[in-house]
């Protein structure tokens, strides 16, 4: 009896210390990831910017299906998917007011 309780405690204890599946990032060569995003999900580059000197962030989205993917790319060409989801919507650009002479 003690052996079964001990084994169950070990199994559940190990499972509890494992990182959640969402925290595990998928990484690979940027070209391959972009091919997959474009070909399989019909996603296009929507926005991008530098997060730091060594990290470039890109947001890929598909307006028709609403899927999106956030990539982080390093200088060595390796990209990691840091977020992905559905129901993406793009906020329309707000016109910049211009000063009109009175």
Residue pairs with C-beta under 8 A, 6 or more apart in sequence:
25 80
25 81
25 82
26 33
26 80
26 81
27 78
27 79
27 80
27 81
28 78
28 79
29 77
29 78
29 79
30 71
30 73
30 77
30 78
30 79
31 77
33 71
33 79
33 81
34 60
34 79
37 43
37 60
37 69
38 44
41 60
41 62
41 65
41 67
41 69
42 62
42 64
42 65
43 60
43 61
43 62
43 67
43 68
43 69
44 60
44 61
44 62
45 58
45 59
45 60
46 59
46 60
46 61
46 68
46 90
47 58
47 59
48 56
48 57
48 58
48 59
49 56
49 57
50 56
50 57
51 57
51 72
54 74
54 75
55 72
55 73
55 74
56 72
56 73
56 74
57 70
57 71
57 72
57 73
58 70
58 71
58 73
58 79
59 68
59 69
59 70
59 71
60 68
60 69
60 70
60 71
61 67
61 68
61 69
61 88
61 90
62 68
62 88
63 88
63 90
65 86
66 86
66 87
66 88
66 89
67 84
67 85
67 86
67 88
68 83
68 84
68 85
68 86
68 88
69 81
69 83
69 84
70 81
70 82
70 83
70 84
71 79
71 80
71 81
71 82
72 79
72 80
72 82
73 79
73 80
